[in-house]
Amino acid sequence: MIQELLARYSASAFGPGGPNAEEITLILEAAVRAPDHGKLHPWRFIVVEGEAREKLSRMFVDAARRRDPEISEVAIEKERGKPLRSALTIIVAAKIALGHKIPAIEQVLSAGAAAMNILNAAWELGYGAKWVTGANAYDDGFKEELGLAASDALVGFIHIGGRVDAHPPARPDPAAFTRRLGGRLSD
């Protein structure tokens, strides 16, 4: 398993195909194994596949036009294509329990951990995946269209599809970002 984790990278493109219903269930089962301080279960998942991809595409365009009535047609086409880049998109959000003793940031981090589990599960099943955000993740009107509250955090859109052979990016040395209390990792 560790070699699979070390091999994982975010897809820059997707081939045909995507997870079937059973695999989507496995991916979501992995997602809900994320750490969850307070057992709030803040994660919310919206699965977008098939014809729903076209609906999400229209939502992206409408939101872009709402934010910028003078948006260019080139930018509109870019927005239109985002939900169509892969066979499946899982939208990950955190349903924030406001005023709870568990801070909102921990609830968002739990949803972020669920998103990472989705990426890892998709990779383990042989698919490419990429986690993106963008303006829609921070647009209260867009979140409302998805049935989320303005106080909820849209953590990201995870695109999943056929894995295209690619050269994984070079990774930094963890020692450059790590230290022991009182010194560097090598101390």
Secondary structure as GFF3:
##gff-version 3
##sequence-region A 1 187
A	DSSP	alpha_helix	2	7	.	.	.	ID=ss1
A	DSSP	alpha_helix	21	31	.	.	.	ID=ss2
A	DSSP	three_ten_helix	37	39	.	.	.	ID=ss3
A	DSSP	beta_strand	43	49	.	.	.	ID=ss4
A	DSSP	alpha_helix	52	67	.	.	.	ID=ss5
A	DSSP	alpha_helix	73	81	.	.	.	ID=ss6
A	DSSP	three_ten_helix	82	84	.	.	.	ID=ss7
A	DSSP	beta_strand	88	94	.	.	.	ID=ss8
A	DSSP	alpha_helix	104	124	.	.	.	ID=ss9
A	DSSP	beta_strand	127	132	.	.	.	ID=ss10
A	DSSP	three_ten_helix	135	138	.	.	.	ID=ss11
A	DSSP	alpha_helix	140	145	.	.	.	ID=ss12
A	DSSP	beta_strand	153	162	.	.	.	ID=ss13
A	DSSP	three_ten_helix	174	177	.	.	.	ID=ss14
A	DSSP	beta_strand	179	180	.	.	.	ID=ss15
A	DSSP	beta_strand	183	184	.	.	.	ID=ss16
###
